[in-house]
Amino acid sequence: MNKFEIRTQQKKDAIIHAALKLFKEKGFIHVSIKDIAEESGVSSVSLYNYFGSKEGVVKECANVLMQNTIRRAKELLQQNIDFKDKLSQVLEICAEQDYQLLGTPGAVEDQVLASLYSENTNQIRIELIQEYIELGKKEGAIHASVSVETLLELLNAVGSLQASWARSGNYKKKMAELNQLLLYGFVGCR
């Protein structure tokens, strides 16, 4: 990277850091481009040049948060542990990542932020989950007759529940109960 590219990346990083902080504190609706620019020490013009809009900033925030999740999930995928434990842990990792942003006071009731965030993380999440489903089928932990499409629809519904739980504040307990149901059924035991 040359000096210009390094400065550009530093400005983008400052913008993302400032935006995440402000979105967590105030939510999407109550944060302006000017607020993000002031918090990051970057001009509004630069912010528009890099991201195009406030929605573009949210998209990049989602990507940044997802990178850590993807790294952790891929590491888990390679571990030599029972598939149910892998799946339980990856669901927890994904839920934690959502909670980092959506479970904070300013973001709790912000449906616009939740919608933009979900829209920008769903494709990444689907690709990750497909890897887990393929592994589960290969290991025989997921029955071959269950389609990937049905499993993705179920997990999408789970994601909606997680988002609502993050906003209500009892997410950890509910997530543990849901994982129990998903992995062991209504009458299964561990």
N, C-alpha and C positions, 0 to 999 in steps of 0.2 A: 504494500500500500504506500502510495506517496503521501506527502504532508496534507494535501487537499482532501484526499480520501479519509485520512485519519481524523482530520477536523470535522468532516461531514459526519462520520460515524459517531464521534463524540457528541455532536449536537443532537443527532437522532437518539442516542442513548439517553441524553439528558431530558429530551422531550418525553420519551417513553417512561422514564423514571418519574418525572413530574406528573404526567398524566395518570399513571397508576396511583400515585399518592393522592391526587385530587379526586379521582373517580371513587377511590375507597372512602375518602372523607365526605364527599358531597354528592356523589352519584353523577351520572352523565349529564342529565338535564341542567343541573346547577353549575356546571363547569363550562366556561367559554374558552375559545381558542386563545383569547387574550390572557386568561388565567393560566393556561398551560404555558404560554410563551413567557409570562412573567416568572412563573415558578422555575422554569428551566433555564432562564437567562438567554433565551433565543428569541429572535424576532418572530412576530406573527407571519410575516412574509416567508421566512425560512420554513416555518412549520407547514404552511400551505404548500410550499415547493416540495417538501419531503413526503408529505402524507396526503395532500389534496383536500382533506376535510377532517373534521373531528371524528367522523365515522372511520376514516382511514387510520387515525391514531388508535382507535379502539381495536381495529383489525390487527395492527402491529402489536399492541399490548397483548392481545390474545395469543398471537404467535410467540411472543417472548415467554409468556407463562407456559405455553404448551411445550416449549423446547425442553424444559426441565422434566416435565411429565413424561415426554417421549423417551428421554434418556433413561429415566428410572424404570419405565415399563419395559424397555428393550433389555435392560440389564436383568430384570426379573425374568423375562422370557427365557433367558439363557441358563438360569439357575436350575439345579437338579433337585427340585422339590415337587411335591404332589400338585397336579394341575389345579385342583380345587383351591389350594393355598395360593397358587399363582393368581388365579382369577380373583379371589377375594382381595388379595393385596393390590392388584391393578385397579380394581373398582374403587378401593380406598384411595389410591394415589390420584385417580381422576377426580374423585369427589373433593379431596383436599385442595387440588388445584383450582377447582371452581370456587371453593369456600374462601380461598385467598383473596379473591376479588369480590364475589357476590355476597359473601357473608359479612361484609364490613358495614358499619353503621350508615355511611352515606349511600351505599349501593343496595342496601336491603330492599327498599321499595321501588327501585328504579327499573321498571319494566323495559325501558328503551335500552339501557345498558345490558341487562340480562339477555335481551333478544339479539342485540348486536354481537355480544360476546359469544353466545351459543352458535349463532350463524357462522361465526368465523372459526370456531373450534370443532364443529361437528364433523367436517370432512377429515380432519387430522385424526380425530377420535375414532371415526369409523374405520379408517385404514389400520389403526393400531388394534382395534377390537377384532378385525378380520384375521389378523395374524394369530391372536389368541384362540379364536374359534377354529382356525385351521389346525393349530397345534392340539387343541382339545379333541378334535375329531380324529386326528392322527394317533393320539394316545388312547383313544377309546373312551375318554371321559365325557364327551358329548356324543350322543347317539347319532349315527349317520343319517337317520330319517329326518332329523330336525334341520330345516334349511337355514342357511346363513341369513337370508332375508328375514325370517321370523325371529331369529335371535337378535338381529340388529334392531328390529322394531321393538322387541321387549326391552332391550338396553336403552333405546331412545326414550321409552316411557319411564324407565328408571331414572334417566338423566333429568327428566322433567320433575320427577319427585324430589330428586336431590336438590335441584335449584329452589324448589319451594321450601324444603327443609332448611336450606342455608339461610333463607330469608326469615324463617320462624325461630331460628336459634337452637333447635334441638337436633341438629343434623347428625352428630356423632352416634347418638343412641339409635336413632332411626336407621342410619346407614348400617349399623351392626345387625339390627333386626332384619333388614332387607337382604343383606348378604346371606344370613342364615336361611331365609326363605328361598333365595335364588339357588343356593348351592345344595340345600338338603331337603327342600320341599316343605309342605305344610305338616307332614307327619314324619319326615326324616329326622334323624338325630345325629349328633356329632359325637 
